């Protein structure tokens, strides 16, 4: 028998103020806060059958709300072209920072997104062809192929410090090329 049970009929009365206060300090927008809380209650109703009772109702709702807040920041940051989302948080049990990589949901793509991704990929490849050949190769090995730093250093007979300088120069050159030719 689960230690805790759900009573969705009392969620609004019992938790809406707490969820509102929790959210408003993180998003600083009343309308967005209300939307996120509504989405949290809806998601909780949809997944109530998965509630195991190992946490309290409030803790479970907060965990859903945290994901909604992260998704909100992912969405607004993807519009701004950010690479990551950083959110400070504090609750009854934890405090710290979330650092979430901006990863597109593979099931949430439109045809326009797909076309833009393909165009960007081709633009990056063109720009890689236009920068210093050694820098481009090291950048590809580390950033695209995900090769180990030590392996790349041995292959190109460079130090780890030199590797990161080369990666930085390649990124700077790519950014300049993309800004000139793609945007």
N, C-alpha and C positions, 0 to 999 in steps of 0.2 A: 504494500500500500504506500503510495507516495506520501512524503512528509507534508507537502504543500499541494493545494488544489487551486484550480482557477475558478473565478466567479466574474465573468465578463460583464455582467449586469451592474457591477459596482466599480468597475475600472475608472470611469470618468469621475465619479464622486471621490474615490479613494486616492487616485494617482495623478489626475490631470494637473493639479497645482504643482506637485513635485516634478513631474515631467516638464511642465512649462518652465519652471525655474532652472532646471537642469539644462534645458535646450537654449533658452534665451541668452545665457552667458556664452554659449558656443557659437550661435549664429547671429545674434544681435539684430534680429528682425522679427517682429511680432507675427507677421503674416506667415513667414517661412516656419517659424516655431509652431504655430497652430497647424500648418500643413504636415509638418514632420510628426507631430503627435497624433494627428488623425491617421496618417500612414502607418504609424506604429501600432495603433489599436487595430486597424484593419489587418495588418500582417499578423498580429497576435491571434486574431480570430481565425484567420486562415490556417495558422500553424498550431492551434490549440491542441490538436490531437498528438503533436510531437512533444508537448510539455511533459517532462518526466517527474516533476515535483521535487527535484533535487535542490532547487533554489526557490526563493520566495517569488510571489507574483511580481512584486515591484522590481526585484533584481532581474527577473526574466524580461519584463517590459523594458527596463533600462538597457539590457543587452541588445534588444531589437532596435531601440531608439539610437544607440551608438552606431549601429550599422546604417541606419537611415541618415544620420548626420554625416558619416563618412561618404555615403553615396551622394549626398547633397554637395559636399565639397568636391568630390570627384567630378561631378557634372559641371559645376561652375568653373573649376580649374581646367577642365578639358576645353572649355570655350576660350579660356585665356592662354592655352598652350602650355600650362604648367606641367612639370614632370612629376611632381609629387604633392601630396596633401599633408600638412602638418597641423595637428589639432592638439591643443592642451586640454586635459580633462582631469576631473577630480570627482570622486563619488565617495560613498561610505566606505568602500573597501580599497580603492586604488587611486593613484595620482600619477601623472606623468604626461608623456606626449605620445601621440600616435604618429607614426610616419608611414603613410601608405603610398606605395608606388602607384602611379596613375596607369592602370591597366584597363584597356577598353573591354567591355563585355562583348565577347565574340558573338553573342546572340542578339545584340542590340545595335546592329549596323544597318545602315540604309545603303541603297545602291550608290548614292552620292558619296557617302563615307568611303565605300569600297573604291570608287573611282579616284577620290582624293588621295587615299592611301597609296594606290598604285602610282599616281602621278608623283607623289612625294618620294616614293621609293625610286622611281626612275630619275628624279631630280638629284637625289642623294648620290646615286651611282654616277651620274654625269659629273657632279661636283667632285666626287672622289677621284675621277679620272683627271681632273684639272689641278689637283693639289700635288705637292711633293710626293713622289712615288713611294718612297720609304715610309713617310708619315701615313699615307693612305693604307699601305699594306699592314702596318702595325695597328692602325685604328681598326681596320677590318678584323684582324685576328683577335684583338682584345674586346672590342665593343660588339661586333656582329657575331663572330664565331664563339666568343666567350672563352678564349684560350687562357690558360694559366699565365700569370705574370712571369713566373720563373721560366717557363717554357719559351715565352716570347723573348725574354732577355737573353737566354742562351742561343736562340735561333738567330737573333740580330746582333749578338755580342754587345749588348748595352746594359746599363745598370737600371734597377727599378726606378730610380729618380729620373733618369733620362727617358725611360718609357713614359712616365706621367707627363713630362714636359712635351714629348712628341704627341701624346694623346691630346693634351691641351691645345697645342698648335694646330693639330688636325681639326679639332672641333671648332676652333676660331676661324680657320680657313673655310670649313664647311658652312658655318653660319653666315659668313660674308658672301660666299658663293650662292647659298640658298636665298639670302635676302635680295641679292642682285638678280638672280635668274628665276626664282620660283614665286616669290611673294609679289 
